[in-house]
């Protein structure tokens, strides 16, 4: 008798009053009110109407049905036991309702849908992998996935090694390292070597150009000759060593440019190395002009 809980028994007086008002409003309003009432009942059908019944008789029939159904529910609530004795007509209508698919599923045992779906999935997978074709497909799939995973891991290892090797090589050649002091040649010598390396090795060309700039800064005592500072630290100390603001900005720009180009894994284009060398030569010209003044 779980269906009885859907009955609007607490509102049956309002329901009866609403049906009476609909009766006074006209046949169309009676039909609409009965449809709304049936939707509220949650699947419990209203008693069937006879073909020659008037709207007033229909309203009276539905009202009496609600009274009887609500009386049954109240009797069940008072006794604490479900009411099992119903008129034959009510039992037939109730059976018709419970035979609907949505209520029939509610009576089924093992109603845990998740477990049922898991059992179905397990049975399907067992049937799938029982065939030789499926087993061969599974083995081939695992082999392909394993090969892809190994290739991805190998690519990652080689990539990391290449990056570390490039950075280690650059730092060993560059003046950044403080382990072994680098003795610089005169600026023109570094610039000459930079021009000679432009066509074949753009990375070596910008390195020699940077060394020429550092050599010029050391000659004018704007940088320490012991080479214990990194390039960025050297550029940050220029104002405290008397370098003009324009020179400081240009050195910082060239150092940042050099870091991006030299430590990149991609080859340094010839045109970029040429522009870098030209910028260094202009800076050295500015330093020479200021020294002459």
N, C-alpha and C positions, 0 to 999 in steps of 0.2 A: 504493500500500500504506500510505497514511497511516492507515487504520483500524487497522492492526496496533499502532500506538502506544498504543491504548486497552486493549490486552490486559494483564491483571495477571500478566505473566510472572514478575516477581520474587516474586510471592506464590502461584505456582501450586501449590507444595507445601502451603501453608496452605489454599489453595482445595480441593485434592484431599482434604485431611484433614477440612475442614469438610463436604464432600459425603459423606464416609464416615460421619461422625458423624450427619449428617442421615438417612442411610440406616438407621442403627441406631435413630434416634428414631421413624421412621414415615413413611408416604407424605406426610402433610401437611407435615412438615418438609422433605422432599425438594423438593416443589413450591415452598415458600417460598424455599429456598436457591437453586434454579435461577432464580427470578424476580429475586432480589437480584443474582445473578451477571450476568444479562442486562442489568440496569440499569447495572452497573459497566462493561460492555463498550462503552457509549456508542453503541449502535445496531447493533453486530454481532450478528446473530441466531445463536442456538445451532443446532446441527444438528437437523433435524426428527426426532422420535421416531416409531417405528413403532407401530401400534395395539396390537400384542400384546406390546410391550416391557415388561419388569418395571422396577421402580425401580432395581434393581441394574444392569440392562443400560443404563438411561438414564444413571445416574451414570458407568458405565464409558465410555459413548459421549462424554459431555461432557468427561470427563477426557482421553480420547484426542484429542479435538478441540483442547483447550487445548495439549496437548503438541505436536501438529503445527503449530498456529498460532505458538506461541512458537519452535519450531524454525525456521520460516520467517523470523521476525523476527530471530533470532540470526544466521541465514545472511546476511540482508541487511546486518546491522550489520558482520559480518566482511568481506564482500566490498565494501561501500561502494556497491553497486548494488542497485536494487530487484529483488526476485524476481518474475519474470514467468511462470515455468512453474508452473502449479497444476493439480491434478487437475480434471477436467471438472466434477465436482459442486461443488467449491469455487469454480470460476470462475462457475458459474451462481448460486450463493448470493451471491457478492460482487457480481455484476452486479445482482441483485435489490436489494441494499442500496444500491448507488450510484444506482440509478434512483429512489430515494425523493426527494421534493421537497427535503428539507433538504440532501441531498448533491448533487443535481443543480444547485442554485443555486451550490454551492461550485465547480463546474467551469466555470461561465460566465465568459467573458471580460468585461473592463470591469466588474469587481465593485465598483467604487467607488459605493456607494449614494448618497452625497451628490451626486456628479456626475449620476447617473441621475435623481435627483429634481429637480435643478436644470434638467436638460434637459426633463423632463416639464412642469415649471412654466413654463418659457419658451415651450414649444410651446402650452400652454394659454392663456397670456396673449396670445400672438400670434393665436391663433384667436378669443379673446374680443374683441379690439380691431379685428379685421378687419371686423366687421359695422358697418353704419351706426348701428344702435341702440346698440351698445356705444360707438361714438365719440361719439354725442350724449350718452350718459350720462356719459362721461368728461369732456366739455367742461362739462356742467352741474355736475358734481361739483366740478371745479376752480373754476368761477365762484362757486359757493356758498361753498366754503372760503376763497377769496380775499376775498369780501365779509365773511365772518365775521371773518377776520383783520384787515381794515381797520377794521371796527366796533370790535373789541377794542382796537386801537391808539388809535383816536380817543377811545374812552371813557377809556382810561388817561391820555391827554394832557389831556383836559378835567378829569379828577379831580385830577391833579397841579396844574393851573393854579388850580382852585377852592381847593385846600388852601393853595397859596402866597398867593393873593389874600386869603383869609380871615385867614391869619396876619399878612400884611403890614398889612392894614387894622386888625387888632386891636392890633398893636404901634405903629402910627402914632397910634392913639387912646389907647393905654394909657400909663401913666407909666413903662413899663419902659425905653423907649428913652432913651439918654443923649445923643443928638445934639443935641436941643433941650430945655433944661430946661422943665419944666411948672410954671407958677405956679398954686398951688391957691387956691381960695376958702375961705371959712370952712366948717367942717363942716356947720352947719345948711343952708347954701346947696346943698351937694352932696346932702344928704339930701332936700331939698325937690325938687330936680330928679329925683332917683331915684324919689320917689313919683309924680311927674308922668309918668314914662316907663314905669311898671309895665304899664299896659294895652296900650300900643302896641309897646314895644320892651324886652323883658326883658333883652337883652344890654346896652343902654345903661343900664338901671336898676342892674344889678349893678356896672357901671363907675363910675357916679356914687357908689354906696354905698362902693365901695373907695376912691375919691378922698376921700370924707368921712372914712374911717378914717385914711388917710394924713395928711390935713390935721390931724386931732386929734392924731396922734402927733408931727407936727412942732411943733404949738403947745406940747406938753409936753416938747419937746426930746428925745423918744425916737427921732426919725428926723432925718436930715440934710435940710435944705430945698433943697439943690442938685439933688436928684433924679438923682444919678449912679449910684445903686445899683439893682439889680433888686429886685422885691418880696421874693424869697426871701432875698437878701442883707440887705435891711433887717430882715426878721424875725429872721435869725440874729444881728444886732448888738444886738437889744433888751436882752438881759441885760447886756451891757457898758455900756449907756447907762442902766442903773438900772431897767429895766422889771421888774415882778414876774413870777414864773414863770407865774402864771395868765394874765396878759396876753400873755406870749410864746406860750404854747400856743394861745390863742385866735386870735392874729394869724396864726400858722403855719397853723392849720386853715382860716381864712378865705382866706388867700392860695392854698392848695392848692385849695380849693373854687372860687375865682374862676378859676384857671388851667384847671381841667377844664371849667367851664361856658362861659367866655368864648371859649376857643380851639377849642371843639367846632364842627363844621360844622352840627350840628343847632341849631334855634332854642332859645333859653332859655325854658322854660315860665314862665308868670306866677307860679305857685305857688312855683317854686324861687327866682325873683328876689325874691318877697315874703319868703320865709324867710331869704334872704341879707341883705336889708335889715334885717329884724328883728334878726338876729344882730349886725350892725354897730351898730345903735342900742343894743343891750344892752351891747356892749363900750364904746361911747362913754359910756354911763351909768356904767359901772364906772370908767372913767378920770376922769370928773368927780367921782365920790365919793371916789376916792383923792386927787385934787388938793385937794378941800375939806378932807379930813382932815389 
